[in-house]
Amino acid sequence: MSEIVRRGNLIIVSGPSGAGKSALVSRVLQTIPGLRFSISYTTRAPRGAERDGVEYFFVDESRFQSLIRNDELLEWAEVHGHFYGTSQRHVDDMLRQGEDVILDIDVQGAGIIRRKRPDAVSVFILPPSFEVLRERLLARSLDAGFVIEKRLKIAREEIRHYKEYEYLIINKDLDSSVLELESIIRGARCRMEARSESARSILATFGGMDAEDP
């Protein structure tokens, strides 16, 4: 019996800036085989040690608008004054190869993808409190004070959407949150629709669905 290549799962991880999405996604990419990261396009400049083609594809606004016109994006949004978008072809190529694809994406983009891909697994990341979120944004020292205040204001609106997701992780402790996200991803691989082709192949060895009891 030849091995059937299942179609991969699309995993959406979103939440407010500073909740810990990137750290969680980075960790599970290191621990779960067959999990790939969807690199988004963005018009913002790299932060810290970010590299083009690793964390993001950094493009100018003209190039980004070209991607929109050519319908190459699964979703796109303007966030904090910059554009972000997900390559439709890149994601679908990986899914067809049986790879699970994880997206670190804002609430607006997540909503678009959930409508287009209702089978996607959606996970919302909440910080344990507003005060902790502020401390994390200040500690990473990547933004000016007025930008941090803007992010906190937007966070108040974003967290209102948490009930729209299938799963909720309260990121108080990173190690515990990583284990929770790993469990969600591994569990998604056992969903009935994810294994239906393999099940049919196995049933065929028993004579098919209509096989009589021995």
C-alpha positions as CSV (number, residue, x, y, z in Angstrom):
1,M,0.0,0.0,0.0
2,S,1.5,3.3,-1.1
3,E,1.7,6.1,1.5
4,I,-0.9,8.8,1.0
5,V,0.4,12.4,1.2
6,R,-2.2,14.3,3.3
7,R,-2.9,18.0,2.6
8,G,-1.3,20.1,5.3
9,N,-3.1,22.2,7.9
10,L,-3.2,26.0,7.9
11,I,-2.5,27.3,11.4
12,I,-3.3,30.9,12.2
13,V,-1.7,32.4,15.2
14,S,-2.7,36.0,16.1
15,G,-3.1,38.4,18.9
16,P,-1.9,41.9,20.0
17,S,1.6,43.1,19.4
18,G,3.7,42.0,22.4
19,A,1.6,39.0,23.3
20,G,4.4,36.6,22.3
21,K,3.2,35.3,18.9
22,S,6.6,35.4,17.3
23,A,8.4,33.7,20.2
24,L,5.8,30.9,20.3
25,V,5.9,30.4,16.5
26,S,9.7,30.3,16.5
27,R,9.7,27.7,19.2
28,V,7.2,25.3,17.7
29,L,9.0,25.5,14.3
30,Q,12.0,24.1,16.0
31,T,10.2,21.2,17.8
32,I,7.5,20.0,15.3
33,P,8.6,18.2,12.1
34,G,6.7,19.0,9.0
35,L,5.7,22.5,10.1
36,R,6.6,25.4,7.9
37,F,6.5,29.2,8.4
38,S,4.7,31.4,5.9
39,I,6.9,34.4,5.3
40,S,4.8,37.5,4.8
41,Y,5.5,40.5,2.6
42,T,5.7,43.9,4.4
43,T,6.5,47.5,3.6
44,R,7.9,48.3,7.0
45,A,11.7,48.4,7.7
46,P,13.4,45.5,9.4
47,R,13.5,45.6,13.2
48,G,16.5,44.5,15.3
49,A,18.2,41.4,13.7
50,E,15.3,40.7,11.2
51,R,16.5,39.5,7.8
52,D,14.9,39.6,4.4
53,G,13.5,36.3,3.4
54,V,13.6,34.9,7.0
55,E,11.1,36.9,9.2
56,Y,9.6,38.8,6.2
57,F,10.0,39.7,2.6
58,F,10.7,43.4,2.9
59,V,9.4,45.3,-0.2
60,D,8.5,48.9,-1.1
61,E,4.9,50.0,-1.5
62,S,5.0,49.9,-5.3
63,R,5.9,46.2,-5.2
64,F,3.3,45.5,-2.6
65,Q,0.6,47.2,-4.7
66,S,1.7,45.1,-7.7
67,L,1.1,41.9,-5.6
68,I,-2.4,43.2,-4.8
69,R,-3.3,44.0,-8.4
70,N,-2.1,40.5,-9.6
71,D,-4.2,38.8,-6.9
72,E,-1.1,37.1,-5.5
73,L,-2.0,37.6,-1.8
74,L,-4.2,35.3,0.3
75,E,-4.8,38.3,2.5
76,W,-3.3,41.8,3.1
77,A,-3.9,44.6,5.5
78,E,-2.5,47.9,6.7
79,V,-1.2,47.7,10.2
80,H,0.5,50.5,12.2
81,G,0.9,52.5,8.9
82,H,2.6,49.6,7.0
83,F,1.3,46.9,4.6
84,Y,1.5,43.2,5.3
85,G,0.4,40.3,3.1
86,T,0.5,36.5,2.7
87,S,1.6,34.9,-0.5
88,Q,-1.2,32.6,-1.7
89,R,1.0,30.5,-4.0
90,H,3.7,30.0,-1.3
91,V,1.1,28.8,1.2
92,D,-0.8,26.5,-1.2
93,D,2.4,24.9,-2.5
94,M,3.5,23.9,1.0
95,L,0.0,22.6,1.9
96,R,-0.1,20.4,-1.2
97,Q,3.2,18.9,-0.2
98,G,1.7,17.8,3.1
99,E,3.4,20.4,5.2
100,D,1.5,22.2,7.9
101,V,1.8,26.0,7.5
102,I,1.8,28.4,10.4
103,L,1.0,32.1,10.0
104,D,2.0,34.8,12.5
105,I,-0.7,37.3,11.6
106,D,-2.6,40.3,12.8
107,V,-6.3,40.1,13.8
108,Q,-7.5,41.8,10.6
109,G,-5.6,39.4,8.3
110,A,-6.7,36.4,10.3
111,G,-10.3,37.3,9.8
112,I,-9.9,37.4,6.0
113,I,-8.1,34.0,6.0
114,R,-10.8,32.4,8.2
115,R,-13.5,33.5,5.8
116,K,-11.5,32.2,2.7
117,R,-10.2,29.0,4.4
118,P,-12.8,27.9,7.0
119,D,-10.8,24.7,7.6
120,A,-7.9,26.7,9.0
121,V,-6.9,26.2,12.7
122,S,-7.1,29.5,14.5
123,V,-5.3,30.3,17.8
124,F,-5.4,33.6,19.7
125,I,-2.6,34.6,22.0
126,L,-3.5,36.8,25.0
127,P,-1.1,38.4,27.5
128,P,-1.9,37.8,31.1
129,S,-2.7,41.5,31.6
130,F,-2.6,44.9,30.1
131,E,0.3,45.8,32.5
132,V,2.4,42.8,31.4
133,L,1.8,43.7,27.7
134,R,3.0,47.2,28.3
135,E,6.1,45.9,30.1
136,R,6.9,43.5,27.2
137,L,6.6,46.3,24.6
138,L,8.9,48.5,26.7
139,A,11.4,45.8,27.3
140,R,12.0,44.8,23.7
141,S,13.1,48.5,23.0
142,L,12.1,48.3,19.3
143,D,9.7,51.2,19.2
144,A,9.5,54.9,20.3
145,G,7.2,55.7,23.3
146,F,4.4,57.1,21.1
147,V,4.5,54.0,19.0
148,I,4.1,51.8,22.0
149,E,1.1,53.8,23.2
150,K,-0.4,53.4,19.8
151,R,0.2,49.6,19.9
152,L,-1.5,49.4,23.3
153,K,-4.5,51.4,22.1
154,I,-4.8,49.0,19.1
155,A,-4.4,46.0,21.4
156,R,-7.5,47.0,23.3
157,E,-9.5,46.7,20.1
158,E,-7.8,43.5,18.9
159,I,-8.4,41.5,22.1
160,R,-12.2,41.9,21.6
161,H,-11.9,39.4,18.8
162,Y,-10.5,36.5,20.8
163,K,-13.9,34.6,20.9
164,E,-13.8,34.3,17.1
165,Y,-10.9,31.8,17.3
166,E,-11.0,28.1,18.0
167,Y,-8.2,28.1,20.6
168,L,-7.0,30.5,23.2
169,I,-3.5,30.6,24.8
170,I,-2.9,32.9,27.7
171,N,0.8,33.5,27.4
172,K,1.9,33.9,31.0
173,D,4.8,31.4,30.8
174,L,6.5,30.9,27.4
175,D,7.4,27.2,28.0
176,S,3.9,26.2,29.0
177,S,2.4,28.2,26.1
178,V,4.7,26.4,23.7
179,L,3.4,23.1,24.9
180,E,-0.1,24.2,24.4
181,L,0.5,25.4,20.9
182,E,2.3,22.1,20.1
183,S,-0.7,20.2,21.3
184,I,-3.1,22.2,19.1
185,I,-0.9,21.6,16.0
186,R,-0.4,17.9,16.7
187,G,-4.1,17.5,17.5
188,A,-5.1,19.1,14.2
189,R,-3.2,16.4,12.3
190,C,-5.6,13.8,13.8
191,R,-8.8,15.5,12.7
192,M,-11.1,13.2,10.8
193,E,-10.9,15.3,7.6
194,A,-7.1,15.3,7.8
195,R,-7.0,11.5,7.9
196,S,-9.9,10.5,5.7
197,E,-7.8,9.5,2.7
198,S,-5.6,7.3,4.9
199,A,-8.6,5.8,6.5
200,R,-10.2,4.9,3.1
201,S,-6.9,3.3,2.0
202,I,-6.8,1.2,5.2
203,L,-10.5,0.2,4.9
204,A,-9.8,-1.0,1.4
205,T,-7.4,-3.7,2.9
206,F,-10.5,-5.0,4.8
207,G,-12.5,-5.3,1.7
208,G,-13.8,-1.8,1.6
209,M,-16.7,-0.1,3.5
210,D,-19.1,-2.8,2.3
211,A,-17.0,-5.7,3.5
212,E,-19.0,-8.4,5.4
213,D,-18.1,-9.4,8.9
214,P,-15.9,-12.6,8.8
